[in-house]
């Protein structure tokens, strides 16, 4: 059991996965002024064209004719918007080609589009391009180039780029040297924008004292919030805190409940921990009746 509770940022810093998140959509599609945007788009407003595309790609449950996402229509609008100079539309079009939503999948075309938008300073395109270089998808794997683009995106406040760049500093890969203080600051910035992965590792920094003064109580508070929002990593780590009694009162049953939730979400390590804690609780209950 003790080995499973060993915390190190290097061991827990998994490779940055490609976050396939959909293009930006209206916070409340039902309040999107479609008619107004269409009027502007008809006059050649590139930003309005792009927004109509984002609206169509997200779908709108409040309107029967637009209930389901219409990626093909979105791609047509983004294509027109891109030709009219919308950098965001170029980025969205790159996403469509990468995922194959509304168009035949073409990763090389996605690289081309994201490269063009990234060079013009679009933060989402910079993030996506960096992640392609990190994964070696459509381009030769080059982690230094990945970090270059993540850094540009992170400086503009992109929370996913901040999170990935934090991993780079935690591992010392693609940067001059490993720097846990920089990693902490980046995770903090990303976590403040609601990034659950960043919140989990920010808490881990406080739990271990890597890059910041050790504060298990603060770590538990962050994990509690992230766990409530569905982070299975936070659920597992919060379970560990309850098991060890570090940062919160020891409670095996709460630890078991958290491990079980994480395991049900597909966390194999949490499943192993749940089995061990369940056995521990059973033995303790059994010992009450031993004479």
C-alpha positions as CSV (number, residue, x, y, z in Angstrom):
1,X,0.0,0.0,0.0
2,X,2.7,2.5,0.9
3,X,4.2,2.3,-2.6
4,X,0.9,3.4,-4.1
5,X,0.9,6.5,-2.0
6,X,4.3,7.8,-3.1
7,X,3.9,11.2,-4.6
8,X,6.4,12.6,-7.2
9,X,5.5,15.1,-9.9
10,X,7.8,13.3,-12.4
11,X,6.0,9.9,-11.8
12,X,2.6,11.4,-12.1
13,X,3.2,13.8,-15.0
14,X,1.7,11.8,-17.8
15,X,2.4,12.9,-21.4
16,X,0.3,15.7,-22.6
17,X,-2.7,14.3,-24.4
18,X,-4.4,16.0,-27.3
19,X,-7.5,17.7,-25.8
20,X,-10.1,17.3,-28.5
21,X,-12.4,20.1,-27.3
22,X,-14.9,21.6,-29.6
23,X,-14.6,25.2,-30.9
24,X,-15.9,28.0,-28.8
25,X,-19.7,28.1,-28.6
26,X,-22.2,30.6,-27.1
27,X,-22.4,30.2,-23.3
28,X,-26.2,30.0,-23.8
29,X,-27.1,29.0,-27.4
30,X,-30.7,30.0,-26.8
31,X,-29.6,33.6,-26.3
32,X,-27.4,33.7,-29.5
33,X,-28.6,36.4,-31.9
34,X,-28.6,34.2,-35.0
35,X,-30.6,36.6,-37.1
36,X,-28.4,39.5,-36.1
37,X,-25.2,37.6,-36.8
38,X,-26.5,36.4,-40.2
39,X,-27.3,40.0,-41.1
40,X,-23.7,41.0,-40.3
41,X,-22.3,38.0,-42.0
42,X,-24.3,38.9,-45.2
43,X,-22.4,42.2,-45.2
44,X,-19.1,40.4,-45.1
45,X,-18.4,40.5,-41.4
46,X,-15.8,37.7,-40.9
47,X,-16.2,37.5,-37.2
48,X,-20.0,37.1,-37.5
49,X,-19.5,34.3,-40.1
50,X,-17.2,32.5,-37.7
51,X,-19.7,32.9,-34.8
52,X,-22.5,31.5,-36.9
53,X,-20.2,28.5,-37.7
54,X,-19.5,28.0,-33.9
55,X,-23.3,28.2,-33.2
56,X,-24.1,25.5,-35.8
57,X,-21.2,23.3,-34.6
58,X,-22.5,23.4,-31.0
59,X,-26.2,22.9,-31.7
60,X,-29.1,24.6,-29.9
61,X,-31.6,22.5,-28.0
62,X,-34.0,25.5,-27.8
63,X,-34.5,25.5,-31.6
64,X,-35.8,22.4,-33.4
65,X,-34.1,23.2,-36.7
66,X,-30.7,23.7,-35.0
67,X,-31.1,21.1,-32.2
68,X,-28.2,18.9,-33.3
69,X,-24.7,20.1,-34.3
70,X,-24.4,20.7,-38.0
71,X,-20.7,20.4,-38.7
72,X,-20.9,20.5,-42.5
73,X,-22.7,23.8,-42.4
74,X,-20.3,25.1,-39.8
75,X,-17.4,24.2,-42.0
76,X,-18.9,26.2,-44.9
77,X,-19.3,29.2,-42.7
78,X,-15.7,28.9,-41.3
79,X,-14.4,28.5,-44.8
80,X,-16.0,31.8,-45.9
81,X,-14.9,33.5,-42.7
82,X,-11.3,32.2,-43.1
83,X,-11.3,33.6,-46.7
84,X,-12.5,36.9,-45.2
85,X,-9.6,37.0,-42.7
86,X,-11.0,35.5,-39.5
87,X,-8.1,33.9,-37.6
88,X,-10.5,32.2,-35.3
89,X,-12.3,30.7,-38.3
90,X,-9.0,29.4,-39.6
91,X,-8.4,27.7,-36.2
92,X,-11.9,26.2,-36.1
93,X,-11.4,25.0,-39.7
94,X,-8.2,23.3,-38.6
95,X,-10.1,21.6,-35.8
96,X,-12.7,20.3,-38.3
97,X,-10.0,18.8,-40.5
98,X,-8.2,17.3,-37.5
99,X,-11.3,15.6,-36.1
100,X,-13.0,14.9,-39.4
101,X,-16.2,16.7,-38.3
102,X,-18.0,18.0,-41.3
103,X,-15.2,17.3,-43.6
104,X,-12.9,14.4,-44.5
105,X,-10.2,14.0,-41.8
106,X,-6.9,15.6,-43.0
107,X,-4.3,16.1,-40.3
108,X,-1.8,17.7,-42.7
109,X,-4.4,20.3,-43.6
110,X,-5.0,20.9,-39.9
111,X,-1.3,21.5,-39.4
112,X,-1.3,23.9,-42.3
113,X,-4.3,25.9,-41.0
114,X,-3.2,25.9,-37.3
115,X,0.3,26.9,-38.4
116,X,-1.1,29.9,-40.4
117,X,-3.3,31.0,-37.5
118,X,-0.6,30.4,-34.9
119,X,1.9,32.7,-36.8
120,X,-0.8,35.4,-36.7
121,X,-1.0,35.0,-32.9
122,X,-4.2,33.0,-32.4
123,X,-3.7,31.3,-28.9
124,X,-5.9,28.3,-29.6
125,X,-4.1,27.5,-32.8
126,X,-0.8,27.9,-31.0
127,X,-2.0,25.4,-28.3
128,X,-3.2,22.9,-30.9
129,X,-0.1,23.2,-33.0
130,X,2.1,22.7,-30.0
131,X,0.2,19.6,-29.0
132,X,0.6,18.1,-32.5
133,X,4.4,18.6,-32.2
134,X,4.3,17.0,-28.8
135,X,2.5,14.0,-30.1
136,X,4.3,13.9,-33.5
137,X,0.9,13.8,-35.3
138,X,1.1,15.3,-38.8
139,X,4.6,16.6,-38.1
140,X,7.8,15.1,-36.8
141,X,7.7,14.9,-33.0
142,X,9.6,18.0,-31.7
143,X,9.0,18.8,-28.0
144,X,11.1,21.9,-28.2
145,X,8.8,23.3,-30.9
146,X,5.8,22.2,-28.9
147,X,7.0,24.2,-25.9
148,X,7.7,27.2,-28.1
149,X,4.0,27.3,-29.2
150,X,2.6,26.5,-25.8
151,X,4.6,29.3,-24.3
152,X,3.2,31.8,-26.8
153,X,-0.3,30.5,-26.1
154,X,0.1,30.4,-22.4
155,X,1.3,34.0,-22.3
156,X,-2.1,34.9,-23.8
157,X,-3.9,33.1,-21.0
158,X,-4.8,29.8,-22.7
159,X,-5.4,27.5,-19.8
160,X,-4.6,24.2,-21.7
161,X,-1.3,25.6,-23.0
162,X,-0.5,26.7,-19.4
163,X,-1.2,23.2,-18.2
164,X,0.9,21.5,-20.8
165,X,3.8,24.0,-20.3
166,X,3.6,23.2,-16.6
167,X,4.2,19.6,-17.4
168,X,7.2,20.5,-19.5
169,X,8.8,22.4,-16.6
170,X,7.9,19.7,-14.2
171,X,9.7,17.1,-16.3
172,X,12.4,19.4,-17.6
173,X,11.6,18.5,-21.2
174,X,11.7,21.1,-24.0
175,X,12.9,23.8,-21.5
176,X,16.4,24.8,-20.3
177,X,16.0,23.1,-17.0
178,X,13.4,21.5,-14.7
179,X,11.7,24.2,-12.7
180,X,8.9,23.2,-10.3
181,X,8.3,26.8,-9.2
182,X,7.4,27.7,-12.8
183,X,5.4,24.6,-13.1
184,X,3.4,25.6,-10.0
185,X,2.8,29.1,-11.3
186,X,1.5,27.8,-14.6
187,X,-0.7,25.2,-13.0
188,X,-2.0,27.9,-10.7
189,X,-2.9,30.2,-13.6
190,X,-4.6,27.3,-15.5
191,X,-6.4,26.1,-12.4
192,X,-7.9,29.5,-11.8
193,X,-9.6,29.2,-15.2
194,X,-11.2,25.9,-14.2
195,X,-8.8,23.4,-15.7
196,X,-9.4,20.2,-13.7
197,X,-6.0,18.6,-14.6
198,X,-4.2,21.8,-13.5
199,X,-6.2,21.9,-10.3
200,X,-5.2,18.3,-9.5
201,X,-1.5,19.0,-10.0
202,X,-1.7,22.3,-8.2
203,X,-3.1,20.5,-5.2
204,X,-0.3,17.9,-5.6
205,X,2.3,20.7,-5.4
206,X,0.8,21.9,-2.2
207,X,0.6,18.3,-0.9
208,X,4.2,17.5,-1.6
209,X,5.8,21.0,-1.3
210,X,7.1,20.9,-4.8
211,X,7.5,24.4,-6.1
212,X,5.6,26.0,-3.2
213,X,5.4,25.8,0.6
214,X,3.9,22.5,1.7
215,X,0.2,22.9,2.7
216,X,-1.8,19.6,2.8
217,X,-4.9,21.4,4.0
218,X,-5.0,23.6,0.9
219,X,-4.3,20.6,-1.3
220,X,-7.3,18.8,0.2
221,X,-9.5,21.9,-0.4
222,X,-8.5,22.0,-4.1
223,X,-8.9,18.3,-4.6
224,X,-12.3,18.4,-3.0
225,X,-13.5,21.0,-5.5
226,X,-12.0,19.2,-8.4
227,X,-13.4,15.9,-7.3
228,X,-16.9,17.3,-7.0
229,X,-16.5,18.5,-10.6
230,X,-15.7,15.0,-11.8
231,X,-11.9,14.8,-11.8
232,X,-11.1,11.1,-11.2
233,X,-7.5,12.0,-10.4
234,X,-8.6,14.4,-7.7
235,X,-11.0,11.8,-6.4
236,X,-8.1,9.3,-6.1
237,X,-5.8,11.8,-4.5
238,X,-8.5,13.0,-2.1
239,X,-9.0,9.4,-1.2
240,X,-5.4,9.0,-0.4
241,X,-5.5,12.1,1.8
242,X,-8.4,10.5,3.8
243,X,-6.5,7.2,4.0
244,X,-3.4,8.8,5.3
245,X,-5.0,11.6,7.4
246,X,-2.7,14.1,5.9
247,X,-4.5,17.4,5.5
248,X,-7.8,16.0,6.7
249,X,-9.1,13.7,9.4
250,X,-8.4,10.0,8.6
251,X,-11.5,8.3,7.3
252,X,-11.2,4.9,5.6
253,X,-14.9,4.8,4.5
254,X,-14.6,8.2,2.7
255,X,-11.4,7.1,1.1
256,X,-13.1,3.9,-0.1
257,X,-16.1,5.9,-1.5
258,X,-13.7,8.2,-3.4
259,X,-11.6,5.4,-4.8
260,X,-14.8,3.6,-5.9
261,X,-16.0,6.7,-7.7
262,X,-12.7,7.1,-9.5
263,X,-12.6,3.4,-10.3
264,X,-16.1,3.6,-11.8
265,X,-14.8,6.4,-14.1
266,X,-12.0,4.1,-15.3
267,X,-9.1,4.7,-12.9
268,X,-7.4,1.4,-12.6
269,X,-5.1,2.5,-9.8
270,X,-8.1,3.7,-7.8
271,X,-9.7,0.3,-8.3
272,X,-6.7,-1.4,-6.8
273,X,-6.7,1.1,-3.9
274,X,-10.5,0.5,-3.4
275,X,-9.9,-3.3,-3.1
276,X,-7.1,-2.8,-0.6
277,X,-9.1,-0.3,1.6
278,X,-12.2,-2.5,1.4
279,X,-10.2,-5.5,2.7
280,X,-8.7,-3.3,5.4
281,X,-12.2,-2.1,6.5
282,X,-13.5,-5.7,6.4
283,X,-10.6,-7.0,8.6
284,X,-11.2,-4.2,11.1
285,X,-14.9,-4.9,11.3
286,X,-14.1,-8.6,11.6
287,X,-11.6,-8.0,14.4
288,X,-14.4,-6.5,16.6
289,X,-15.9,-9.9,16.9
290,X,-12.7,-11.9,17.5
291,X,-12.2,-13.0,21.1
